[in-house]
Amino acid sequence: MPDVGEHHLSDYLAILRRRKRQVLGTAGVVFLISGILAFVIPPVYRSTATILIEQQEVPSAAPQQHAPQSAVPQPQERWSHHALE
């Protein structure tokens, strides 16, 4: 015989089996109330945002870097004149 203070999983399962009606009834009522409230309470959508825009500080001694014209890809014709004939 187990000690008085010692409980096993089978003891808790036996309690749940005996109280099945109360457990299912409570879960059903909670489910029903939450479902009703989900449809009755109007949805509220709220959003806030803060944008901080700071001016970029570029030192005047920084060299200006530009890509040479030859490094910039040039658009090419897709169709040759002969392909359209």
C-alpha positions in Angstrom: 0.0 0.0 0.0 1.5 3.4 -1.0 2.3 6.0 1.6 -0.3 8.6 2.4 1.8 11.4 0.9 2.8 9.5 -2.2 0.7 10.1 -5.4 1.0 8.4 -8.7 -0.2 9.3 -12.2 -2.8 6.6 -12.0 -4.3 8.3 -8.9 -4.7 11.6 -10.9 -6.2 9.7 -13.9 -8.7 8.0 -11.6 -9.8 11.4 -10.2 -10.2 12.8 -13.7 -12.3 9.8 -14.7 -14.5 10.2 -11.7 -14.9 14.0 -12.3 -15.2 13.7 -16.1 -18.5 15.5 -16.2 -17.2 18.5 -14.2 -14.0 18.8 -16.3 -15.8 18.6 -19.6 -18.6 20.9 -18.5 -16.2 23.5 -17.3 -14.1 23.3 -20.5 -17.3 23.5 -22.6 -18.6 26.6 -20.8 -15.2 28.3 -21.2 -15.1 27.4 -24.9 -18.7 28.6 -25.4 -18.1 32.0 -23.6 -14.9 32.6 -25.4 -16.5 31.9 -28.8 -19.4 34.2 -28.1 -17.1 37.0 -27.0 -14.9 36.6 -30.1 -17.9 37.3 -32.3 -19.6 39.9 -30.1 -16.7 42.2 -29.2 -15.8 44.4 -32.1 -12.2 44.1 -33.3 -9.9 47.0 -32.5 -6.8 47.6 -34.6 -4.3 50.1 -33.3 -0.9 50.9 -34.4 1.7 53.5 -33.6 5.0 54.2 -35.1 7.7 56.8 -34.6 10.2 57.5 -37.3 13.4 59.3 -36.4 15.1 60.9 -39.4 18.5 62.4 -38.9 20.6 64.3 -41.4 23.6 62.3 -42.5 26.9 64.0 -41.8 29.5 63.5 -44.4 32.9 65.0 -43.7 33.9 67.6 -46.4 37.4 66.0 -46.6 36.0 62.7 -47.8 36.9 62.0 -51.4 34.0 61.8 -53.8 34.0 58.4 -55.4 32.3 57.9 -58.8 32.5 54.9 -61.0 34.2 55.5 -64.3 31.9 55.6 -67.3 33.4 52.4 -68.7 32.5 50.5 -65.5 28.8 51.4 -65.8 27.0 48.7 -67.8 25.5 50.0 -71.0 22.1 48.8 -72.3 22.3 46.5 -75.2 19.9 45.9 -78.0 17.8 42.8 -77.5 16.9 42.2 -81.1 19.2 42.4 -84.0 17.9 44.0 -87.1 17.9 40.7 -88.9 15.8 38.9 -86.2 12.8 41.2 -86.9 12.7 40.4 -90.7 
